[in-house]
Amino acid sequence: MTQLLNLFDYEQAAQEVMAAGAYAYYAGGVTDNITLRDNRAAFERIRLRPRMLMGIDAVSLETTIQGEQMAMPVMIAPTAVNRLAHPEAELGVARAAQGAGITQVLSTFSTTAVEDVVAAGHRTWFQLYMAYNREIVERMLERAESADCSAIVLTVDLPVAGLRENLNRVGFTFPDVLARPHIDEFGIDLSGGWGVFVRDHTKHNLSWDDVRWLQEQTRLPVWLKGILRDDDARRAVDAGVQGIIVSNHGGRQLDTAIATIDALPAIADAVGDQIEILMDGGVRRGVDVVKALALGAQAVLIGRPPLWGLAVGGGAGVAHVLEMLRFEIENALYLCGCATIADVDRSLVC
Ligand SMILES: Cc1cc2nc3c(=O)[nH]c(=O)nc-3n(C[C@H](O)[C@H](O)[C@H](O)COP(=O)(O)O)c2cc1C
């Protein structure tokens, strides 16, 4: 058994315990995996310029996003079908997020009902894939609102599914037995798998009109997830959304799309502090979080690492993943001469 000292160790340990198909579904990217690899490589290319002699006694990781207190600038990214990893599934993640004092973004394709996740978690946002059938969307919004979610995250980078060749290769399809409580009530047949669902149900011609429509349907703040360009970020400001998530879907949609940490600075320059900016993609180390903050994100999200934690040790595994990341961020801030998140500025990176 791999010694579990960091988030990479968790991925290796998860691979040892997971069924090959399920691991491939979580780990994989699209076609040649160039963006998947570049999300990491781009973080590794960036160097820090730490400040010395700052007389720091203690480091605080606390921050606020949309006015909500968070114990550290890390959130759980929405990931589909957590039950492939462990029976505790999204509930195990929720309990770990509660322990760590951070927000969990729950996927449309969650295998646990939003009501149960909100009850167990610290704070829950709901991720939405826009369906053609407005009734499906209205029902999901109604459930998210009455369950007490505090934001809606519209994923904008999936008008069609990316080309997940690795799944064809291993012949992976989702097991029929997994319930998807947010879509099952519409009697949608999922036996054809993810690609068929996207083909038949998600809105291919998603546009800024849909963003406006969504804002009219919900009283909750709306975030756009999957923005990679400064001009799109400016349009998001004009649309009056709460914020954007700079994301390439963990390298799972358009291969050779820009690494998110490379896309971030231009976006941050374009929008300033007019709306909030989060980012995800390849965040595995405390120093990655510091780099993302330095380049203009208010916080990051992590997608795969909580899944590896879940696979290895259920909710306790997720909690360990979050503790390790927390410890690394604290260490990195100390060594960079920053006592708080607000002390992190662009001069720290080169
Ligand atoms: C297995 C898996 C399932 C995902 N499912 C969703 C989803 O349902 N909705 C969504 O908006 N993003 C989804 N994503 C993308 C993540 O929210 C996030 O953008 C990405 O995982 C971040 O990169 P990282 O895994 O390197 O941290 C998924 C990612 C993975 C790995």
The ligand as a Gaussian input file, in Angstrom:
#p B3LYP/6-31G(d) Opt

LIG

0 1
 C      -14.835000      12.314000     -12.666000
 C      -15.167000      13.737000     -12.942000
 C      -16.484000      14.127000     -13.083000
 C      -16.811000      15.457000     -13.315000
 N      -18.118000      15.804000     -13.365000
 C      -18.442000      17.111000     -13.521000
 C      -19.800000      17.530000     -13.470000
 O      -20.700000      16.718000     -13.276000
 N      -20.060000      18.843000     -13.657000
 C      -19.068000      19.779000     -13.858000
 O      -19.357000      20.972000     -14.004000
 N      -17.780000      19.414000     -13.876000
 C      -17.441000      18.113000     -13.706000
 N      -16.118000      17.746000     -13.683000
 C      -15.061000      18.802000     -13.770000
 C      -14.686000      19.289000     -12.372000
 O      -15.735000      20.054000     -11.810000
 C      -13.444000      20.189000     -12.385000
 O      -13.609000      21.216000     -13.328000
 C      -12.138000      19.431000     -12.671000
 O      -12.185000      18.125000     -12.165000
 C      -10.978000      20.193000     -12.039000
 O       -9.766000      19.596000     -12.336000
 P       -8.968000      18.614000     -11.339000
 O       -9.681000      17.292000     -11.365000
 O       -7.614000      18.559000     -11.949000
 O       -8.957000      19.228000      -9.947000
 C      -15.776000      16.419000     -13.454000
 C      -14.451000      16.021000     -13.328000
 C      -14.124000      14.709000     -13.067000
 C      -12.687000      14.324000     -12.900000

